[in-house]
Amino acid sequence: MKKIAILEAPFVKEMMATTTNLYRLGWDERNGGNISYLLTEEEVTPFLDVTDSLRTIPMQFDGSGLVGRYFIVTGSGKYFKNVAMAPSENLGILRVTKDGKAVELLWGLDDGGVPTSELPAHFMTHISRLKIDPENRIVMHNHASHLLAMTFTHELDEKKFTRTLWQMCTECLVVFPEGVGIIPWLVPGTNEIGLATAEKMNEFRLVLWPHHGIYGAGRDMDEVFGLIETAEKAAEIYTYVQAQGGVKQTINDEQLSDLAKAFGVTPRLGYLN
């Protein structure tokens, strides 16, 4: 069967469109940010010969929980602004090897490129989220500006941080009723930060990296982008409110409870008084 040109693949087009949009929003400056997208073999085979591995790239962590899984990911040191112009240089399609210690490159990452340095955090998060939701496919990291700023000015307490976001914008409780997780500041690109993020992802779909950015996970690109976008909008409103002299009135707990009932969501236990 003749293969369809890989640039016609819906998942490649989606990665191109999303990275372009994230750069446009200013959330992925320079080579900041990364995305991984879990694919099925059935999605990949119309476009690639999956028996033809270009090269094997070692991983410095145990990926045995994802053996045989396919991903399209952004590359290390690559700029989101360049993805749409040169996708094969900035993206790669990978398959986790049978021992879980490496990935096989099936397409992309031209000229010796390698996957994002945050691959451990991404893969560990995928492993965590797949246990919670077998339909989880996307992990996204970016430097959403107002959320990043809030980590310098707001107490880094998960309950307090979440409540502030819920109170800034009515839709927040509906979009992320489980709240936002927060880890300590850790060196990026390490197994340590990957483990801390993955542990939080057992409870949250949004995890803040203080003074760095945010991680989001979900079933598809729209869900994850929308999660981060909604939290970022609330953080932006918080910034405006603080600049205008601080809160004079807000959405109270009774109203938040009514909101949750109206939309059929369950706020994180203990977060509403």
N, C-alpha and C positions, 0 to 999 in steps of 0.2 A: 504493500500500500504506500502510495506516495505521501510523504509527510507535508503538512501545511507549514508555511513559513512561521517560525517561532514568534516573530513580531506580531502575528495575528492572534496569538493566544490571549484569551481574555485576562488571564492572570498577569501577563506581561503588560498589557495595556493598563490594567488597574494599578500596577506598581508605578508605571510611568506617570499616570495622572495624579496619583496620591503624592508622590514625592515632589512633583511640580507644585502642587497646591500647598504642601507643607513649607516648601521654600518660599513661596509667595507670601505666606502668612508670617514669615520671619521666625519660625520655630525651629528651623534646621539650617542655621548659618554654617558657612564653610563645609566641613565634613561632619557636622553635628547631626546626630540622630540616626536611627536604623529601623528597618522593618523586616520581619520574617513572616512568611505566608505558607502555611502547610497545604500541600497539594496531594491529590490522589494520583495513583499510577494511571488511572483511566483519563485523567485530565492532561497528563504529560505526554502519553504515548502518541496522540495524533500529531505531535509536533517534534518529538525527539525519539531517537533510538536509545532506549534506556539500557541497552547492553553495551553501549559505546561510551565508556568513561574517559574523559580527557586527561584527568590526573586525580590523585588522591591527596587530600589535605588533612594532616593530623590535627586532632583536637586534644587540648590539655585538660580534659574532664571526661566523665563517664556519660556517654550518650546512649547507653544500652536501652534506655526507656523509649528510644525513638528509632530503633533498628529498622532499616528498610523504608523509612519515611522520606518523602520528597518535600523540599522547600525551595521557594525562590526568596532570595535575601539580597539586601544591599551590601555593597563591598566596603572593606576597610579603607578609610582615607578618601572615600568617594564623596563628591558633592551632589546633593540632591538636585541642584539646578542643572546638572549635566545628564541626568538619567534619561530624560526624554530624547535628547540629542544623540546620545551614545549608550543605548541600553546594554549592549553586550560588554561594554567596558565597566559598567557600574553596577550591574546585577549579575547574580549567578543562580543557577538551578543545581541543587545538591541532593544527594541521597546518603543517608547515614549508613555506614558500613556494618557488616554483620557482627563485628566485635564492639561496635559503638565507640571506637576510639578515633574515628576519622570520618570525613565525608568525601564522597566521590563527586567531582565536578562534571556535570553533564552538559552544561552550556554556560557561556558568559565568563565574567572575570578575566577578560582578555589580558594579554601581556603580563601574566603571572600574578594577577590580582588574587586577593584572598577575601573570605567572608568578613563581615563586620567583626570588630574586636569584641563586641558585646554578644557574640554567638553563645558563649556559656550562659549568660543571663537569659537570652531568648530561649534556648533549648530547655533550660531548667524550668522556665516559666511555662513553656508548652507542656512539659511533663506534668507539672502541677495542675494546670488548667484542664488538661484532657481527663484527669481523674475526676474533676468537678463537672465538666461538661465535654462529652466526647465530640461535640461539634465545634469546639474551639479551634480556630485556624489562624488567627492573626495575633502577633505581638508587635507593638509599635512603641518606640521610644523617641521623644523629641524634647525640645527645650522651650516649651510653651511659656511665653514671657511673663505673664502676670502671676501664674502659679509659681514660677521660679522666684519672682520678686517676693511673693508672700512667705516663702520659706526663710526670708531674712527678717521679716517684721512680725510674723504671727507665731504664737506658741506652737511648737511642733508636737502637739498632742493630737492623736488621731480623732478622738471624739470632738475636741474643740475645733479643730481645723474643718472637719466634716460639717459640723453644725453651722459654722460661719458660711461655708459654701451653700448649704441648704437654704440658709436665710437670705442669701443675696439674690436668688433667682428661683422662682416658683417651680420650674421644671426640674431642678437639680435632684430633689428627693425622689422624683419619679424615675429619673435616668440612672442614678446610682444610689439606690436605697441602702446598699450595704456599706456605703461610705468610701473613704479614701484611706489606704494604708500609707504608712510612712516608715522608712528605714533610717538608720543613722547615716551620716556622711561616710562614704567608703570610696576607695580608689576604683574608678571605672575600669572595665575590661578584665576584671579578676573573677575567679571562681567565688570569692567571698561575697562580692556584691550580687553575683548571680544566685547564690544560695539564699541570701537575705531576701532578695526580691521574690524568688520562687516560694519561699515560706509564706510571705504576705499574700501571694497570689492564691493560696489555699482559701483565703477569706475575702479578698478584694479583687476587682478587675482593674482598679486604678491604684498605682503605687508611686508615691513621690520619692524622688531622690533629692534630698535637701541641697540647695545651692547648685543644682545641676539640671534637673528636668523631671519628667514623668514617664512612667510605663503604663501602657494600657493593653488589655487583652480582650478578645471576644470572638464571636462566630464569623464575622465578615468585616470588610474594610469600613463599611458605613457605620457599623456598630462601634468599632473601636475609635474611629475618627470622631464620631459623635460624642462618645464618652469624654474624650479629652477636650473637645471643642466646648462642651457644656460646662465642664469644670473650669476651663480657662475663661469662659465668658463670666462666670460667677466671680472668679478672681479679679477680672478686669473691673467689674462693678464694685467689688470691695475696695480696689485702688481708688476709684472715683469717690466712693463714700468717705474714705479716710481723708482724701484731699479736700473734701467739702466740709470737713469738720467732725466726721464721725457719725455713728448711727444715732438717730433720733427715734425711729420706730422700725420695726422689722416684722417678719413672719413669725408669729409665736408658736409654741409647741402644740397648742390645741389646733391651730390652723394647719400645721404640718401633719398632725395626726388625721385631720379631716381630709387633707390632700391625699395621704397614703390610702385611706379607705376608698376615696373616690376613684383612684386609679388602680386599686388592687395590688399595691406593693406593700412590703413589710419593711419598715425602717430597722436598721441594725438595733438589736436588743440593747436597751440601756442608754441610747443616744437621745431619746426624747424624755423630758421630765414628766 
